[in-house]
Amino acid sequence: MPGWLSGDPLNGVIITITFFISVIIGKYIRMKRTASGYPIDPRIRLYILFFLIISITLMGHWYIPIGISIACILISIKINKFGDYRRKLVFPVVLSLFIIIIQGLTYGSTKIDIGIISIYKEGVEYGFLVFSRVIAATSLIILMLSTASETDILDAMRWYRIPAAIIDISSLMIRYIKAFSTESRKMKQAQESRCGFSGSCGFREKIQNIATISGALIARAFTRADQVYRAMISRGWKHDQNLISHRPLSNNDMVMGFALSAGIIILFWIDRIIMR
């Protein structure tokens, strides 16, 4: 903060005041959570997740998204979810690194020779910005899914008046993802027992075997879905029925939502105004 004050007094005063306000709000939130012992309401968490991801995608610098990613890593370690968090983050990291490579090779005007090939400085910078956005947004989603049950998330979506068809599809997908994964593993093991993936098989034969397994799995998925649909209809299920009544948001939840929203707006303002 002394550096901010010496560089630009007005911005320094504003940031200093914002810092102490955030400390007070954070202390108030911790005291309330300690006194009441309740977690953040899933509806507030879903709203904050959506608002924060939108803000991250609009940020023009990588500092805050990387900071959010580091905070998610620390939180996952604290709640003993780092192993699951790390496994789910592998694919987004690989995809983001691929984006950095593509942008560095194709976008920009300032070339940097690194021996065999040349990369563009602007492309690498923009690719790293996209990388930081993707990792931060994915980290938030993984942390949300790791700390909230599927039922709470679906109930929060119903409270926000998300179309019933989307909620029903999401519910069935969550319910049968593990079932289909187990079924595909059994089919793969059966194919391996019949030497379908032995060393003597060529690449073309292995691709044909994978295609056979995939087709059979899709056929079984349609059959299972039809059976589940008929069973639910026979029990009087209707896709548009609303049997769940939600409790109203408490004052503590509203204060929590307001404080977190204000913090996100402050982060976005710092990225747009202070770091330009």
N, C-alpha and C positions, 0 to 999 in steps of 0.2 A: 504493500500500500504506500510506503514512503516514495517509492519510485514513481507510482502513478501520480502522486501529489506534485512531485517536482516536474514531471513531464507535462501534465495538463491539469491545473488545479480544479477545474470544474468537474471533469471526469473523475478525478481522484476523490473529490468530496462525495459524488454520487455513488461511486463504487464502495467507498468506506461505509456510508450509511446503509447501502444495500447489504453489505457483508454483516453488519451488526444486526440488522433486521432479520436476516436469514438465520443467524445464530439464535436469536430470541425465539423465532418460529420453530426451529428445530428442537430447542429445549422444551417448548410448550408441548410439541407433539410427543416427545419422549416421555414427559411427565404424564400426559393423558394416557398413553398406551400402557405405561407402567402401573398407573392407578386402576385402570379399567381392565387391563389384560386382554383386550380384544384386538384382532388383527385389522388391517385396512379392509374395508368392505370391498368385495369383488367388483361391485359396480363402479366404485371410485377407482379401483386399480385398472379396470378395463378402459375407463375414460382417460386416465392419466397415461396409460400405455399408448392409446391411439394418438393423443395430443402430443406426447413426447416423440413418437416416431415421425409424425408429420413435421414437427419442428426440426428433427435431425435431418430429414431429407431436404430441408430448405436452408440449412446452415452452409455457409461458404468457406469454412475453415475446418480442419481436421482435429483441432485441439480438444474441443468439447466432446465430440463423438468418441474419441479415444479415451478421454477421461471417464465417460459413461461406461465404456467397455471395461475399463479397469475396475470401476466401482462394482459392476456386475460380477466380475471375477472374485473380488473380495467378499461380496455378499454370498456367492455360491460356496466359497470356502467356509465362511462362517456358519452356514446352515447345513454343511456337510452334503452338498449337492454338486461338488466340483467335478466328480467323475462323470456323472450324467451330463452335466453342462458341457464338459470338454468333448464328449463323444458327439453330441448334437451340433457342436460348433465346427466340426471338421469340414463338412461339405460347404457351408458358407465361406469359410476361410479359403478353401481351394478355389471356389468360384470367384471370390474377390481377387485372389492372386492372378487368376487367369485374366480378369478385367484389367489389372494393372499392366500385364504383359501386352495385351492387345492395344491398350491406349498408348503405352510407351513406344510401340513399334509403328503406329499409324497416325497419331494425332500430335500436332504441334509444328513449330518452325525451327526451334533451336536444337540442333543435333548434338549428341554426346557420343563420342566414339569410345566403345568399351572393348575394342579388339576385333572380334569377328564381325559383330553387327553394330549398328548405331541405333540409339534410342532418342526419343524426343523428350526434352525436359518438361514441356507443358503437358504432354501425355502422361508422364509418370506422376506429376503433381495432381492432375485431375483423377487419374486412376487411384492414387492413394486416398484422395478425398472420397471417392466412391467406396473404396475399401473400408474406410473408417465409418461411413454411414451404414453400410451393410452389416458390419460387425456389431456396431452399437444397436441397431434395430433388432438384429437377430438375437443378441444377448438379452435384450429386454424381453423379447417374446419367450425365449427359452426359460428365463428366470420366472416369468409369469406362469408358464405351464408347469414348472417344477414346484411352485409354492402354492398353487391353487388347484383344486380338483376340477375335473371336467364338468361335474354337475354345477359347481358354483359359476363357472364361466358361461355355461349354457343358460343358467338362470339369469345372469347379468345381461346376456344378449336378449333374452325375452323381455326384460325390464326396459331395455332400450328400443323395443318394438322392431327388432330385426325380423324380417319375414319368416314365417313359420317353416316354409319349405327349406330355407337355408339352415335353420336350427335342427330340423329333423335329419337332414342329410349329414350335417356335422356330427350329430349324436350317433347315427348308425356307423359313420366312418370311424369315429373314436372307438366304438364298441367292437368292431370287427377287424380293425387293423391287425391286432395281435393274432386273431384267429386265422386271417389270411397269411400272415407271416409264418405261423406254425405249419399251416397246410403246405405252403410253398417249400418250406424246409424238408418236410416229409417227402414231397414229390421229388425233390432234388436228391435226397438220400436214396430213394427207390431207383432213380435213374443211375446214380453212381454204383449201386449194387449190381446193376445190369451192364456195367462197364461203359456207361454212356459218356463218361468224362475221363476215360483212361488215357494213358500217354500215347497209345497207338492211334487214338482218334485224331483226325486232322481238325484244323480250325473250322472248316465248313461243317463237319459233322457235329462239333460242339455247339455251333450256332443253331443248327437244326434241332438239336436236343433242347437247347434253351427255349427256342420258339415253341417246341411241343409242350414243354412244361408251362410256359406262359399262356398258351391257348387253353390248355386244360384247366389252369387256375382261373382264368377269366370265365370259362364255362361253369366251373363250380361256384364262382362268386355270384353269377346270375342266378344259378339254382338256389343258393343259400338265401339270396335277397328275396327271391320269389316266395320261398318257404316262410321266411320271417314276416314278409308282408301279409301273407294269407293268415298266419297265426295271429298277428296283431289285429287284423280286420275281424277275425272270428271272436276276438275278445272285446269288441266294441271300440277299438281305437279309431280316432279321427284326427287327421293332421291339423285341423284348425281349432281343436278344442284347447281351452286355456284353463287348466286345473290348478295352477300355482298362483297363490296370492303372495305378493312381496310386502315385506315390512317397509314402512317409509324410512328414508334416510334420517339418521339422527343428527343432532347439531354437531357432534364431534366429527361425524363423517363429512358434513358440509364444510366445516373448518379445515379438515384435512385436504379435501378436494380443492378448496380455495387457495390454501397455502402452497400445495404442490403445483397448481396451475400458475400461481404467481412466480414460483421458482423457475418453471419452464420458460415463462415469458422473459424473465430476467436473463436466463442463459441465452435465449435467442437474441435479446437486445445486445448483450455483450458480444456475441458473435458478429452481429451486423454492424454495430456502431463502434465498439472499442477496438476490435481486431481488424478493421478494414485498413 
